[in-house]
Amino acid sequence: MTSLKLRQYLENAAIPIFAVLLGLLVSSLFVTVAKSDPIQTYQRLFCEGFGPRGCQSFSDLIIFRVPAADNPDVIQTFFAPLYGGGGHPLAVVTERATILILTALSATVAFQAGLFSIGMDGQLVLGAITAAFLGYWLPNQIYTAAGVGDIKGASETLVTVMHLFVPLVCLAAAMMVGAFYSWIAGYLKVKLNVNELIVTIILNAIAVSIVHYLVNNPLRADFTNTARTARIDDTAWLVPFNRGLLPGVEWFSGSRVGVGIIMALVAAVAVGFYLWRTTAGYEQRMTRGSGLFARFAGVANERAALRAMLISGALSGLAGAIQIIGVERRVVDGFASAGLGFDGVLVAVLARESIVGIIIVGTFFAGLELGAINLQFGDIPRQLGGIIIAFIILFNSMETFFQKGLTRLRLWLRPPRTTSASNEVVV
């Protein structure tokens, strides 16, 4: 690696770190006004989001010491992120980061085609309601077709096949619904030149209204205070690690993270390979850089844009399906208004559409959200967490400002060399 590339990597890493520190510094003014100690507030914020159970200080985020179970006088030392006593909050963070990573990837694919689509919310909630419906309807149809009257009496072979088949159908259907809904915005853009930002905002509102209607009317399971769909069948459930593959690993205790995070990471690798290692991805990025140049180079701009919107929508639909069949197991009224997809857009912007950056920023963002929620349990106003996150996002978006500052600092530390005038006279 050349010194120039190394310096660029260090500068790219320094900007978000400095933005986080500056966001915390400015937020400390509001923390002080709320009559809270900034240091204690930030320690609790990061401990609740990233530290093991019992974390009290910043040092506990790295090295955690606890008394031995068989001898309290003996102190054991652990690497904090791996200590799972009572369950680790990072497992819950990973559960939340799964959705952020997928929706951020969805936004990145659209952005790389020069389309500022923020329709991830609508695509996600429609994918979610599709997965929720198929999650309880399809197993019932299979049991009926197999002549099974009592679910408990179903054969082990049938249940095993359904455990493999039903989740795949739910995921595939959700991805197709999300892709189609995203394609609508892409089609209106390339055929009628309708602004995709406006279209996706409108489509988001329509999707939220559709899901609200379905949950409160035809798909409502009961008449409790909160409208909700029926619970998906066990055969459609993406069983969490702590109840399936890794039941004895205490680190996962209290979380519902499962194979969804593996799907998100595989999707990240696939998107990265597609965008930067395939001809179709190159055409898509060329379309973003200069549509006119790409057209003269023989690139079908319209096809590239529509392909990008289909992939983008499929990723958002996948995120919605994982949230339902892997975490929630039903759609509850209000789910469509949670703004899960829009948070993914923020992650994509903050990560500068970098695949590795999306994974890091998505995890960090999820941890901050979890820590902000848990601040209220320490007699600290929950709203302070939102203010802190908002300032961190604000300063992270000021990339150009920080780059200019770094350039000025570098020039001040190392002034450019000046060439002295030659005293020689050319005859």
C-alpha positions as CSV (number, residue, x, y, z in Angstrom):
1,M,0.0,0.0,0.0
2,T,1.5,3.4,-1.0
3,S,1.9,6.2,1.4
4,L,-0.8,8.2,-0.5
5,K,-3.4,5.5,-0.2
6,L,-2.5,5.0,3.5
7,R,-3.0,8.7,4.1
8,Q,-6.3,8.6,2.3
9,Y,-7.5,5.7,4.4
10,L,-6.4,7.4,7.6
11,E,-8.2,10.7,6.6
12,N,-11.4,8.8,5.7
13,A,-11.3,7.1,9.1
14,A,-10.4,10.3,11.0
15,I,-13.4,12.3,9.6
16,P,-16.2,10.1,11.2
17,I,-14.2,9.7,14.4
18,F,-13.7,13.4,14.7
19,A,-17.4,14.0,13.8
20,V,-18.5,11.6,16.6
21,L,-16.2,13.4,19.2
22,L,-17.5,16.8,18.0
23,G,-21.1,15.6,18.2
24,L,-20.5,14.4,21.8
25,L,-18.9,17.7,22.7
26,V,-21.7,19.8,21.4
27,S,-24.3,17.5,22.9
28,S,-22.7,17.9,26.3
29,L,-24.2,21.4,26.5
30,F,-27.7,20.0,26.3
31,V,-26.7,17.2,28.8
32,T,-25.5,19.9,31.2
33,V,-28.7,21.9,30.8
34,A,-30.6,18.8,31.7
35,K,-28.6,18.7,35.0
36,S,-26.8,15.5,34.1
37,D,-23.1,14.9,34.1
38,P,-21.9,14.5,30.4
39,I,-19.2,12.0,31.3
40,Q,-21.6,9.8,33.2
41,T,-24.2,10.1,30.5
42,Y,-21.9,9.1,27.8
43,Q,-20.5,6.2,29.8
44,R,-24.0,5.0,30.3
45,L,-24.9,5.6,26.6
46,F,-22.0,3.5,25.3
47,C,-22.2,0.9,28.1
48,E,-25.9,0.2,27.4
49,G,-25.3,0.0,23.7
50,F,-22.0,-1.8,23.4
51,G,-20.8,-2.9,26.9
52,P,-21.4,-6.2,28.7
53,R,-24.0,-6.5,31.5
54,G,-22.6,-4.6,34.5
55,C,-20.6,-2.1,32.4
56,Q,-20.0,1.1,34.3
57,S,-17.2,3.0,32.6
58,F,-15.4,3.4,29.2
59,S,-12.7,1.0,30.3
60,D,-15.3,-1.7,30.8
61,L,-16.0,-1.5,27.1
62,I,-12.6,-3.1,26.4
63,I,-11.6,-5.0,29.5
64,F,-14.2,-6.3,31.9
65,R,-13.5,-7.7,35.3
66,V,-15.9,-9.9,37.3
67,P,-15.5,-12.1,40.4
68,A,-15.2,-15.8,39.7
69,A,-18.4,-17.7,40.2
70,D,-16.8,-20.4,42.5
71,N,-14.5,-17.9,44.4
72,P,-15.6,-14.2,44.7
73,D,-12.2,-13.2,45.9
74,V,-10.7,-14.1,42.5
75,I,-11.2,-11.5,39.8
76,Q,-11.5,-12.8,36.2
77,T,-10.6,-10.6,33.3
78,F,-12.4,-10.8,29.9
79,F,-12.3,-9.0,26.6
80,A,-15.5,-7.1,27.0
81,P,-17.1,-7.6,23.6
82,L,-16.9,-11.4,24.1
83,Y,-18.1,-11.6,27.7
84,G,-21.6,-13.0,27.6
85,G,-22.7,-13.1,31.2
86,G,-26.4,-12.5,31.2
87,G,-26.4,-11.8,27.5
88,H,-24.5,-9.2,25.7
89,P,-26.2,-6.0,24.4
90,L,-24.1,-6.4,21.2
91,A,-26.4,-9.3,20.3
92,V,-29.4,-7.0,20.5
93,V,-27.4,-4.4,18.5
94,T,-26.7,-7.0,15.8
95,E,-30.5,-7.8,15.6
96,R,-31.2,-4.2,14.9
97,A,-28.1,-3.7,12.7
98,T,-29.4,-6.5,10.3
99,I,-32.3,-4.3,9.1
100,L,-30.1,-1.2,8.9
101,I,-27.4,-3.0,6.8
102,L,-30.0,-4.3,4.3
103,T,-31.8,-1.0,3.9
104,A,-28.5,0.9,3.6
105,L,-27.4,-1.6,0.9
106,S,-30.7,-0.9,-0.8
107,A,-30.1,2.8,-0.8
108,T,-26.6,2.4,-2.0
109,V,-27.6,0.4,-5.0
110,A,-30.0,3.1,-6.0
111,F,-27.6,5.9,-5.3
112,Q,-24.9,4.3,-7.4
113,A,-27.2,4.5,-10.4
114,G,-27.7,8.2,-9.9
115,L,-31.2,7.7,-8.4
116,F,-31.9,9.4,-5.0
117,S,-34.5,6.9,-3.9
118,I,-35.7,7.0,-0.3
119,G,-38.5,4.5,-0.8
120,M,-36.9,1.8,1.5
121,D,-39.7,2.4,4.1
122,G,-42.5,1.5,1.7
123,Q,-40.7,-1.4,0.2
124,L,-39.8,-2.8,3.7
125,V,-43.3,-2.6,5.2
126,L,-44.9,-4.2,2.1
127,G,-42.3,-7.0,2.2
128,A,-43.0,-7.4,5.9
129,I,-46.8,-7.7,5.5
130,T,-46.3,-10.1,2.7
131,A,-44.1,-12.3,4.8
132,A,-46.4,-12.1,7.8
133,F,-49.4,-13.2,5.7
134,L,-47.6,-16.1,4.0
135,G,-46.1,-17.1,7.3
136,Y,-49.4,-18.2,8.8
137,W,-51.5,-18.7,5.6
138,L,-49.1,-21.0,3.6
139,P,-48.5,-23.5,6.5
140,N,-52.2,-23.9,7.0
141,Q,-52.7,-24.6,3.3
142,I,-49.9,-27.2,3.4
143,Y,-51.4,-28.9,6.5
144,T,-54.8,-29.0,4.8
145,A,-53.4,-30.4,1.6
146,A,-51.5,-33.1,3.5
147,G,-54.6,-34.1,5.5
148,V,-53.2,-33.0,8.8
149,G,-56.0,-32.0,11.1
150,D,-53.9,-31.4,14.3
151,I,-50.6,-29.6,13.7
152,K,-49.0,-31.6,16.6
153,G,-49.8,-34.8,14.7
154,A,-47.8,-33.7,11.6
155,S,-45.0,-36.1,10.6
156,E,-41.4,-35.1,11.3
157,T,-40.5,-35.3,7.6
158,L,-43.3,-32.9,6.7
159,V,-42.3,-30.4,9.4
160,T,-38.7,-30.5,8.4
161,V,-39.5,-29.8,4.7
162,M,-41.8,-27.0,5.7
163,H,-39.0,-25.5,7.9
164,L,-36.9,-25.2,4.8
165,F,-39.6,-24.4,2.2
166,V,-41.9,-21.9,4.0
167,P,-39.3,-19.3,5.1
168,L,-37.8,-19.4,1.5
169,V,-41.2,-18.7,0.0
170,C,-41.8,-15.8,2.5
171,L,-38.4,-14.3,1.8
172,A,-38.7,-14.6,-2.0
173,A,-42.2,-13.2,-2.1
174,A,-41.3,-10.2,0.1
175,M,-38.3,-9.5,-2.2
176,M,-40.5,-9.6,-5.3
177,V,-43.1,-7.3,-3.7
178,G,-40.3,-4.9,-2.7
179,A,-38.7,-5.0,-6.1
180,F,-42.0,-4.4,-7.9
181,Y,-42.8,-1.4,-5.6
182,S,-39.3,0.1,-6.3
183,W,-39.6,-0.6,-10.0
184,I,-42.7,1.7,-10.1
185,A,-40.5,4.7,-9.1
186,G,-37.8,3.6,-11.5
187,Y,-40.2,3.3,-14.4
188,L,-41.8,6.7,-13.8
189,K,-38.2,8.2,-13.7
190,V,-36.9,6.7,-16.9
191,K,-40.1,6.8,-19.0
192,L,-41.7,10.0,-17.8
193,N,-38.8,11.8,-16.1
194,V,-40.7,12.1,-12.9
195,N,-38.5,13.0,-9.9
196,E,-37.7,9.8,-8.0
197,L,-37.4,11.6,-4.7
198,I,-41.0,12.8,-4.9
199,V,-42.3,9.5,-6.2
200,T,-40.7,7.4,-3.5
201,I,-41.9,9.8,-0.7
202,I,-45.5,9.4,-2.1
203,L,-45.1,5.6,-2.5
204,N,-43.9,5.4,1.1
205,A,-47.0,7.1,2.4
206,I,-49.2,4.8,0.2
207,A,-47.5,1.7,1.5
208,V,-47.8,2.8,5.1
209,S,-51.6,3.4,4.6
210,I,-52.0,0.0,2.8
211,V,-50.3,-1.9,5.7
212,H,-52.3,0.1,8.3
213,Y,-55.5,-0.9,6.5
214,L,-54.6,-4.5,6.2
215,V,-53.5,-4.9,9.8
216,N,-56.7,-3.2,11.1
217,N,-59.1,-4.9,8.8
218,P,-58.7,-8.1,6.7
219,L,-55.6,-9.4,8.3
220,R,-56.4,-8.5,11.9
221,A,-56.1,-11.6,14.1
222,D,-58.1,-10.5,17.2
223,F,-59.7,-7.5,18.7
224,T,-57.2,-6.5,21.4
225,N,-56.3,-2.9,22.1
226,T,-53.6,-3.0,19.4
227,A,-54.4,-4.3,16.0
228,R,-52.1,-7.1,14.8
229,T,-51.9,-9.9,12.3
230,A,-51.9,-13.6,13.3
231,R,-48.7,-15.0,14.6
232,I,-46.6,-16.8,11.9
233,D,-46.4,-20.6,12.1
234,D,-43.3,-22.1,13.7
235,T,-42.3,-23.6,10.4
236,A,-42.0,-20.1,8.9
237,W,-39.9,-18.8,11.8
238,L,-36.2,-18.1,11.4
239,V,-35.3,-19.4,14.8
240,P,-32.9,-17.1,16.8
241,F,-29.4,-18.5,17.6
242,N,-30.1,-18.8,21.3
243,R,-33.1,-21.1,20.6
244,G,-31.7,-23.0,17.6
245,L,-28.1,-23.4,16.5
246,L,-26.4,-22.0,19.6
247,P,-28.7,-22.6,22.6
248,G,-25.9,-22.8,25.1
249,V,-24.1,-19.6,24.2
250,E,-25.1,-17.1,26.9
251,W,-23.8,-14.2,24.7
252,F,-27.0,-14.4,22.6
253,S,-29.3,-14.5,25.7
254,G,-32.1,-11.9,25.5
255,S,-31.7,-11.2,21.8
256,R,-33.6,-12.5,18.7
257,V,-30.7,-12.3,16.3
258,G,-30.5,-15.3,14.0
259,V,-29.6,-16.2,10.4
260,G,-30.9,-12.8,9.3
261,I,-27.5,-11.2,10.1
262,I,-25.8,-13.9,8.0
263,M,-28.1,-13.0,5.1
264,A,-27.3,-9.3,5.6
265,L,-23.6,-10.0,5.4
266,V,-23.9,-12.2,2.4
267,A,-26.0,-9.5,0.7
268,A,-23.3,-7.0,1.5
269,V,-20.6,-9.1,-0.1
270,A,-22.9,-9.7,-3.1
271,V,-23.7,-6.0,-3.6
272,G,-20.0,-5.1,-3.3
273,F,-19.1,-7.7,-5.9
274,Y,-21.9,-6.6,-8.2
275,L,-21.2,-2.9,-8.0
276,W,-17.4,-3.1,-8.3
277,R,-16.6,-6.4,-10.0
278,T,-19.2,-6.9,-12.7
279,T,-20.0,-5.3,-16.0
280,A,-23.6,-4.5,-14.9
281,G,-22.3,-2.8,-11.8
282,Y,-19.8,-0.8,-13.8
283,E,-22.6,0.3,-16.2
284,Q,-24.7,1.4,-13.2
285,R,-21.9,3.5,-11.7
286,M,-21.1,5.0,-15.1
287,T,-24.8,6.0,-15.4
288,R,-24.4,7.9,-12.2
289,G,-21.2,9.6,-13.2
290,S,-22.4,10.9,-16.5
291,G,-25.6,9.6,-18.1
292,L,-24.8,11.3,-21.5
293,F,-21.3,9.9,-21.6
294,A,-22.6,6.4,-20.6
295,R,-25.1,6.6,-23.4
296,F,-22.4,7.4,-26.0
297,A,-20.4,4.6,-24.6
298,G,-23.2,2.2,-25.4
299,V,-24.6,1.8,-21.9
300,A,-28.4,1.4,-21.8
301,N,-29.1,4.0,-19.1
302,E,-32.8,3.1,-18.7
303,R,-32.0,-0.6,-18.3
304,A,-29.3,0.1,-15.7
305,A,-31.6,2.4,-13.7
306,L,-34.5,-0.1,-13.7
307,R,-32.1,-2.9,-12.7
308,A,-30.8,-0.9,-9.8
309,M,-34.3,-0.1,-8.6
310,L,-35.3,-3.8,-8.8
311,I,-32.3,-4.8,-6.7
312,S,-32.8,-2.0,-4.3
313,G,-36.4,-2.9,-3.7
314,A,-35.6,-6.6,-3.3
315,L,-33.1,-5.8,-0.5
316,S,-35.6,-3.6,1.3
317,G,-38.3,-6.3,1.0
318,L,-35.8,-8.9,2.3
319,A,-35.2,-6.6,5.3
320,G,-38.9,-6.4,6.1
321,A,-39.3,-10.2,5.8
322,I,-36.4,-10.9,8.1
323,Q,-37.8,-8.4,10.7
324,I,-41.1,-10.4,10.7
325,I,-40.2,-14.0,10.3
326,G,-37.0,-13.7,12.2
327,V,-37.8,-11.2,15.0
328,E,-41.4,-9.9,15.5
329,R,-43.3,-12.9,14.1
330,R,-46.3,-10.7,13.4
331,V,-47.1,-7.2,12.1
332,V,-48.4,-4.9,14.8
333,D,-50.2,-1.6,14.1
334,G,-47.6,1.1,14.1
335,F,-44.8,-1.0,12.6
336,A,-45.3,0.7,9.3
337,S,-44.7,4.1,10.8
338,A,-41.4,3.2,12.6
339,G,-39.2,4.6,9.9
340,L,-36.9,1.6,9.8
341,G,-36.2,2.1,6.1
342,F,-35.3,5.8,6.4
343,D,-32.7,5.0,9.1
344,G,-31.0,2.8,6.5
345,V,-30.8,5.7,4.1
346,L,-29.0,7.7,6.9
347,V,-26.6,4.8,7.4
348,A,-25.8,4.7,3.6
349,V,-25.2,8.4,3.5
350,L,-23.0,8.4,6.7
351,A,-21.0,5.4,5.3
352,R,-20.4,7.2,2.0
353,E,-21.9,4.2,0.3
354,S,-19.0,2.0,1.3
355,I,-19.9,-1.6,1.9
356,V,-17.5,-2.0,4.8
357,G,-18.6,1.4,6.1
358,I,-22.3,0.3,6.0
359,I,-21.6,-2.6,8.2
360,I,-19.6,-0.5,10.7
361,V,-21.9,2.5,10.7
362,G,-25.0,0.3,10.8
363,T,-23.7,-1.5,13.9
364,F,-22.6,1.8,15.5
365,F,-25.9,3.4,14.8
366,A,-27.9,0.5,16.2
367,G,-25.7,0.6,19.4
368,L,-26.4,4.3,19.9
369,E,-30.1,3.8,19.5
370,L,-30.1,1.0,22.0
371,G,-28.0,3.0,24.4
372,A,-30.3,6.1,24.0
373,I,-33.4,4.0,24.7
374,N,-31.8,2.6,27.9
375,L,-30.7,6.0,29.2
376,Q,-34.2,6.5,30.7
377,F,-33.5,3.6,33.1
378,G,-30.7,5.7,34.7
379,D,-32.9,8.7,35.5
380,I,-31.6,10.4,32.4
381,P,-34.2,11.9,29.9
382,R,-34.5,9.6,26.9
383,Q,-34.7,12.6,24.6
384,L,-31.0,13.3,25.3
385,G,-30.1,10.2,23.5
386,G,-31.9,11.4,20.4
387,I,-30.2,14.8,20.6
388,I,-26.7,13.1,20.9
389,I,-27.5,10.8,17.9
390,A,-28.8,13.8,15.9
391,F,-25.6,15.8,16.4
392,I,-23.4,12.9,15.5
393,I,-25.3,12.5,12.3
394,L,-25.1,16.2,11.6
395,F,-21.4,16.4,12.0
396,N,-20.8,13.2,10.0
397,S,-22.6,14.8,7.1
398,M,-20.2,17.7,7.1
399,E,-17.5,15.6,5.2
400,T,-16.5,18.5,2.9
401,F,-16.0,20.9,5.8
402,F,-13.7,18.4,7.6
403,Q,-11.8,17.5,4.5
404,K,-11.0,21.2,3.9
405,G,-9.9,21.6,7.5
406,L,-7.6,18.6,7.2
407,T,-6.1,20.0,4.0
408,R,-5.5,23.4,5.7
409,L,-3.9,21.6,8.7
410,R,-1.7,19.6,6.5
411,L,-0.5,22.7,4.5
412,W,0.1,24.5,7.8
413,L,2.2,21.6,9.2
414,R,4.1,21.1,5.9
415,P,4.1,24.2,3.7
416,P,4.6,23.6,-0.1
417,R,8.1,23.8,-1.3
418,T,8.9,27.0,-3.3
419,T,11.3,27.0,-6.2
420,S,13.9,29.7,-6.0
421,A,14.6,31.7,-9.1
422,S,17.7,30.7,-11.0
423,N,20.5,33.2,-11.2
424,E,21.8,31.7,-14.4
425,V,21.4,33.7,-17.5
426,V,20.6,31.7,-20.6
427,V,22.5,33.1,-23.7
